[in-house]
Amino acid sequence: MLELRPNCEYCDTGLPPDSGEAMICTYECTFCRTCVETHLRNVCPTCGGGFQPRPVRPRADFRGRGLGLSNHPPSTDRRRLKFSHDDIAEHVARIAEIPPDRR
């Protein structure tokens, strides 16, 4: 299941588990929609893939199967990028024009 990381790895904005602003790549790198659209141009700085909206985990266990946020809480481990913003900008510039499904 998804970790539901608590912050944007670029700007450190908080992204609670019910945030509609959280975007993730296939490896769960997590960024806010603003950073994805402005700084990253839909290029993951780690893997080079694109982003999709992060699903919202239901708060309650509606079916009594041990699911929901109360049974599977979000991560509290805040992450930061290992790359400088300048390095990311160069990486993004190299591949942003290639559609994510062709990278």
Buried (B, 14 or more C-beta within 10 A) or exposed (E): EBBBBBBBBBBBBEBEBEBEBBBBBEEEBBBBBBBBEEBBBBBBBBEBBBBEEBEBBBEEBEEEEEBBBEEBEBBEEEBEBEBEEEEBBEBBEEBBEEEBEEE
